[in-house]
Amino acid sequence: FIGEIDEPSHHHVYELYAAIVVSLIATVLKFGDRTHVGAILLSTSLAADLQLITAAILWAALGGSYDPVNLTVYIVSLSGGALMANIISVVLLISETISQKR
């Protein structure tokens, strides 16, 4: 998500795939939580997964046949949405941890 949004050389496909793997692992770890907040955390994680997987599909399917500048803008925008979903998830997790009584 760092770099010029319309410069394809600033963004690497392996970083996207690494983000997908980490996000999928985090999603699997959230399946065991049966609380209301756990369901919200799972939904934000699934939203991030959906956006990252969509970005990877766009990159793989349209990589050679579409304008690379516009394609990079779409991919970076989708990864930014996934980043936002993960930030919301972290904020919710921190607020739940702070408000939880021992």
One Martini backbone bead per residue (centre of mass of N, CA, C, O) as a GRO file, in nm:
protein
  102
    1PHE     BB    1   0.051   0.067  -0.002
    2ILE     BB    2   0.327   0.164  -0.087
    3GLY     BB    3   0.335   0.413  -0.311
    4GLU     BB    4   0.257   0.451  -0.617
    5ILE     BB    5  -0.053   0.379  -0.743
    6ASP     BB    6   0.043   0.401  -1.075
    7GLU     BB    7   0.305   0.209  -1.010
    8PRO     BB    8   0.391  -0.114  -1.077
    9SER     BB    9   0.695  -0.124  -0.956
   10HIS     BB   10   0.588  -0.074  -0.641
   11HIS     BB   11   0.443  -0.359  -0.686
   12HIS     BB   12   0.409  -0.690  -0.548
   13VAL     BB   13   0.287  -1.009  -0.572
   14TYR     BB   14   0.416  -1.141  -0.314
   15GLU     BB   15   0.288  -0.948  -0.109
   16LEU     BB   16  -0.002  -1.024  -0.168
   17TYR     BB   17   0.026  -1.329  -0.103
   18ALA     BB   18   0.120  -1.288   0.189
   19ALA     BB   19  -0.136  -1.139   0.282
   20ILE     BB   20  -0.328  -1.372   0.224
   21VAL     BB   21  -0.206  -1.585   0.410
   22VAL     BB   22  -0.228  -1.426   0.676
   23SER     BB   23  -0.534  -1.373   0.658
   24LEU     BB   24  -0.624  -1.672   0.652
   25ILE     BB   25  -0.501  -1.753   0.921
   26ALA     BB   26  -0.662  -1.546   1.091
   27THR     BB   27  -0.940  -1.657   1.015
   28VAL     BB   28  -0.908  -1.944   1.127
   29LEU     BB   29  -0.856  -1.845   1.427
   30LYS     BB   30  -1.164  -1.712   1.446
   31PHE     BB   31  -1.366  -1.965   1.452
   32GLY     BB   32  -1.380  -2.034   1.778
   33ASP     BB   33  -1.541  -1.781   1.831
   34ARG     BB   34  -1.877  -1.734   2.006
   35THR     BB   35  -1.906  -1.441   2.004
   36HIS     BB   36  -2.008  -1.138   1.903
   37VAL     BB   37  -1.725  -1.019   1.851
   38GLY     BB   38  -1.621  -1.265   1.693
   39ALA     BB   39  -1.813  -1.221   1.452
   40ILE     BB   40  -1.705  -0.943   1.375
   41LEU     BB   41  -1.410  -1.026   1.332
   42LEU     BB   42  -1.474  -1.232   1.111
   43SER     BB   43  -1.606  -1.034   0.910
   44THR     BB   44  -1.356  -0.854   0.868
   45SER     BB   45  -1.173  -1.084   0.769
   46LEU     BB   46  -1.349  -1.166   0.525
   47ALA     BB   47  -1.333  -0.893   0.383
   48ALA     BB   48  -1.028  -0.895   0.343
   49ASP     BB   49  -1.013  -1.158   0.184
   50LEU     BB   50  -1.192  -1.074  -0.052
   51GLN     BB   51  -1.015  -0.835  -0.147
   52LEU     BB   52  -0.747  -0.991  -0.189
   53ILE     BB   53  -0.854  -1.205  -0.386
   54THR     BB   54  -0.954  -1.006  -0.598
   55ALA     BB   55  -0.677  -0.882  -0.655
   56ALA     BB   56  -0.543  -1.148  -0.749
   57ILE     BB   57  -0.735  -1.204  -0.983
   58LEU     BB   58  -0.681  -0.949  -1.139
   59TRP     BB   59  -0.376  -0.992  -1.173
   60ALA     BB   60  -0.397  -1.272  -1.319
   61ALA     BB   61  -0.617  -1.212  -1.548
   62LEU     BB   62  -0.509  -0.891  -1.632
   63GLY     BB   63  -0.196  -0.852  -1.653
   64GLY     BB   64  -0.154  -0.852  -1.991
   65SER     BB   65  -0.449  -0.709  -2.105
   66TYR     BB   66  -0.413  -0.454  -1.929
   67ASP     BB   67  -0.376  -0.163  -1.797
   68PRO     BB   68  -0.134  -0.126  -1.557
   69VAL     BB   69  -0.226   0.131  -1.414
   70ASN     BB   70  -0.527   0.062  -1.359
   71LEU     BB   71  -0.476  -0.211  -1.223
   72THR     BB   72  -0.311  -0.099  -0.985
   73VAL     BB   73  -0.533   0.077  -0.868
   74TYR     BB   74  -0.728  -0.154  -0.800
   75ILE     BB   75  -0.540  -0.322  -0.620
   76VAL     BB   76  -0.470  -0.101  -0.412
   77SER     BB   77  -0.762  -0.045  -0.328
   78LEU     BB   78  -0.825  -0.329  -0.221
   79SER     BB   79  -0.592  -0.335  -0.012
   80GLY     BB   80  -0.697  -0.088   0.144
   81GLY     BB   81  -0.962  -0.220   0.236
   82ALA     BB   82  -0.823  -0.447   0.395
   83LEU     BB   83  -0.673  -0.262   0.588
   84MET     BB   84  -0.927  -0.132   0.710
   85ALA     BB   85  -1.052  -0.394   0.821
   86ASN     BB   86  -0.809  -0.458   1.009
   87ILE     BB   87  -0.821  -0.201   1.178
   88ILE     BB   88  -1.103  -0.246   1.288
   89SER     BB   89  -1.036  -0.516   1.424
   90VAL     BB   90  -0.823  -0.404   1.621
   91VAL     BB   91  -1.000  -0.196   1.763
   92LEU     BB   92  -1.209  -0.401   1.868
   93LEU     BB   93  -1.009  -0.577   2.028
   94ILE     BB   94  -0.905  -0.355   2.217
   95SER     BB   95  -1.180  -0.268   2.335
   96GLU     BB   96  -1.246  -0.546   2.455
   97THR     BB   97  -0.996  -0.575   2.636
   98ILE     BB   98  -1.042  -0.318   2.809
   99SER     BB   99  -1.354  -0.391   2.897
  100GLN     BB  100  -1.257  -0.634   3.034
  101LYS     BB  101  -1.304  -0.834   3.304
  102ARG     BB  102  -1.139  -1.029   3.561
   0.00000   0.00000   0.00000
